[in-house]
Amino acid sequence: MDFYPIKLGKEKKISIIGGINVLDDINDAIEIGKEFKEACRRNKLSYIFKASFDKANRSSFGSYRGPGLTRGMEMLKEIKNILKVPIITDIHEIYQANLASEVCDMLQLPAFLARQTDLIKALSSTGKPINIKKPQFISPDQIKYIVQKFSKYGCDDVIICERGSMYGYNQQIVDLIGLEIIKEQTNKPICVDITHSLQFRDNGESSSNGRRSYALKLAKAVTATSIDAIFIEAHKDPDFAKCDGASAIPLNVVSEFVDQICQIDNLVKNQRVFPIE
C-alpha cells in the first residue's frame, strides 16, 4: 500500500477533509472524492478523503449504518488506490483501530466517544494521526484533557475538530472565540466540521435535520479565524442520502465551495496579525 503523508497543520494553507458521511455506492464515493481532489489540486490545498464504514452512533434502530468493517475496509482500500490521496475514517470499537490503520492514513475519534480512555489508547497505539471530534457537550477549555490522554499514550499527532456545541436542546452552535481558546490551550491544529455543525433535531424525530443552505457562510466564517482544516461532506443528491443528507452539500457545488474557502484562507493568512489587549 502506498503511503500518503498527512500535511494538515504542517503547512500554511488550509486543508480539506472531504467526502461522504457513510459508504454506500462505491462509484458515488469515488466521484465525490475526485471532485474534492480536483478542487484542492487547482487551489494547491492538501486533501484527505473521508468516509465512514459504520455509523454506530445512530438514534434510531432503523437508520442506515453502512457496509461494516470488512466490506468497508475493502471499499476504502479501492477508493484510496483510485484517488491516490490519504484516507480517514472514524473508529467506534477498540478492535477496529488496528484493522482500519492498515488501510487508513488517519483515524477519527467520534465526539460521543471522546472520553473513552481505552478507545484513546487503542487509537494511540496505531501510530496514525488522530482527528479528535470535540464533544458537543464539553466546553472549549475541556478538550485539552482529551489531548493529554493521547499524549500519555504516546500520541501527540492529533487534530482538534470542532463540530458545534450544544445550546439547549437539539441546536449546534459554533463558538468562534471557543476556537481561539482551543488553539491557545492545546497548540494543536484546528479543524471545523461544517457538516455536523449544521445539524438540528426536530422535536420528537428519530434522526437529525440539517441546514445545508448555511454551509458556505459557516465555512467562510470559521476560515476567517485562520484554522488549519475544513471538514465537509457532500452527496450527489443530498435529499436522498441515507444519512445526514440535510447537512451535506450537493456534489455540483464542491468546486466553487473549495474555491471560496481558499480565497478567504489566502486573505487572512497573508494579513499581519497584531495584538489587541
N, C-alpha and C positions, 0 to 999 in steps of 0.2 A: 504494500500500500504506500503510495506516495505521501510524503509529509508536506502539509501546507501550513506555513507558520502563521500564527495569530499576531497581528500587528496592533490590535486595539490597545490604545493607551501608550503606545511606543512611538507614535508619530504625531505631528501637529494636527493633521486633518482629521475630521470626524470619520468614524467607521459606520458601516451599515450592517446590522444583523437583521436579515430579511428573509421571508419565506412564507410558509403556511402554518396554520395552527396545528393541524394534525394530519398525518399521512392518510391518504385515501387512494386517489388515482395517481400513479407514479408519473404519468405523462403530464398531468396538470402541474405537479410539483416541479418537474424539470422545466416546464415552460415558464413558470413563475420565477424560478431560480435564474434562468437565462436572462429574463427581463431585468432583474435586480443586478446581475453581474454586468450586463452591458451598460446600464446606467452608471454603475460605480466605476467601470473601466473608463468611460468617457469623462467622468469627473475626477479620475485619479484617486478614488477612495478605496480603502480596504473593504472587502465584503466577506461575510460569513453567512452561509445558508442555514436556516433554522426550520426544523420540523419536529413534531412530537410523534413518537411511536405508540404512546399510550397516554391518554388523558385520564389519569386515575382519580383526579380530584373533581369529579362531576357531582352536581347536586342531585340530579335525577338518575335513577337506575337505568332508565331508557335512553340516556344520552349516549351519543357515539363516542367510543373511546379510542379507536384506531386499530391497526393491524396486530399490535402486540410486539413483544421484544424480538422474537426470532425473525418474523417476516419484516418487521420494522427495520432491523439492522441490515437485512438484505437489500431493502429499498434504499436506505441511506447510503450504503456502500455503492450501489449502482448510480445514485444521484451524484455522489462525490466523484466517481470515475468519469462521469459525463461532464459535469460542470467544472471540475478541477479547481474547487475552492474549499476552504475549511468548512466543516460541518459542526453544528451544535444541536444537542437535544437535551431534554430535561429528564432527570432521574428521580424516581419515586421510591424505589426499594434498594436496600443495601446491595443485594446480589446483582443488580443491574449495572452497577458502576463500572466494574472491570470489563464486563462484556461490551458495554457501549464504548468504552475507551479504546477498544481495538479498532473501531471504525471512526469515531468522532474525534475531532481535534480540540473540542471544548465541551464542557458539560455544564448543565444548569441545575441549580438548586431551587426548587419551586418555593414560592412565597409562603405557602401554607406549611411547608416542612422545614423552614429555615432555622428553627430552633432544635431540630432533631440531631443531637450530638453524634449518634452512631452513623447517621447518613453523612454528616460532615466528615467524619473520619474515613468513611469508605470513598467519598469523592476525593479527599486529600491524597489517599493512597494511590490514585491513578496517575498522578504526575501531570494531569492536564490542567490548563487554566479553567477557572470556575466562574460562571456568571451567577452571582447571588441575587436572586429576586428579593428585594426588600419587602417584608411582610406589610400589608396594608394596615395592620393593627399595631405597628410599633412606630415610635417617633424617630425622626432623623438621628437623634443623638444616641439611639439604642443599637443601631446597626453595627457599631464598632465592636460590640461584644461577639457578634457572629464572625466578624473578620478575625478577632482574636482567637476564636475556636479553631478556625482554619490554620492560623499561624502556629498554634500549639501542636497541630498535627503535621507541621512541616510544609504547609501550602500557603505561600504568600502571593501567588499569581492569581489574584481574584479581581473581579469587576463588580461594582455595586450597581444593580439595575433597579431604578425607581419605577414602580408600577401603580402609583397613586396611593393615597392614604384614605382610610375610611372616615368619613364625616357623617355622623348619624347613621341611619340605616341605608344601605344599598347605593351609596354615592362614592365615587372615586375622585379625589381631587389631588392634582399635582402641586406640591408646595415648592415654589421656586427658591425661596430662602432656605428651605429644607435641603435642597440640593447643595447649596453652599456649605451648610453645616456638615453634611456628609463628606464633602471634599476636604474640609478643614480637619475633621476628626479622624478620617481614615487614610488620607493621602493615597487613595486608590482611584483608578479610572472610573468614570461615572457614565452610565448608560441610562436612557429613559425609554421604557416600554410604552410606546404610544398606544398600541392596540388595547392592552388590558386596562390602561388608564381611562379609556373611553367607556368602560363597562358601567352599567347600572342595572338594577333589578326592579322590574315592575312588581308591585305588591302581590304576593301570593304565587308568583310564577316560579317554575322549577328551573329555569335557565336564564342567563343574563341577557339583557338587551344591550344596545350599544349606540354610540353617537359618532358614526364614522364621518359625518359631514364636518366635524371639528378636527379631524386628524391632522390636516396640514397646518391649521392655525396653532394647535398644541405643539406640533413638531417644530414650527418656526420659533415659538416662544422659548422652548427649552434649549434649542440650538443656540439661541442668542445668549444663553448663560455660559457658553463655551464648554460644553460637555464633550465626552470622548466618543460616544456612540448613540445611535438611534436604533431602537428595536421596533420593527413594524412587520405586520403580517398582511398578506394580500390573498385574493381569491379571484378566479376568472368571473364568477358570478356570486358575489357575497350573499345575496338574498337567498341562495340555495345551498350555502355552505352547511356542512353537518355540525360545525362547532364555531361559535363566536363570529359568525359572518357579519353581524350587525356592527362589529368594531373593526372589521378588515377593510382595507382599501381595495377598489377594483384593480385588476391587473393592468387595465389600459391607462391608469394614471401613475403607475410606478415610476416611469421615466421622468415625468415632469416633477413628481414629488421629490425624487432624489436631487434633481437639478436645483430646485428651490432651496432645499436644505443646504446643499453645497454652497450656494451663493451667500447665504447668511453666515455659514461657518467661516467662509473665507473672509467675510467682512469683520466679524467680531474677533477673529484670531489675528487679524492684522492691525488691530487698534491698540494704541498704548493704554495700558491699564494703570490707573492711578488710585491711591488710597483716599477714602473719604471717612474721616473719623468724626 
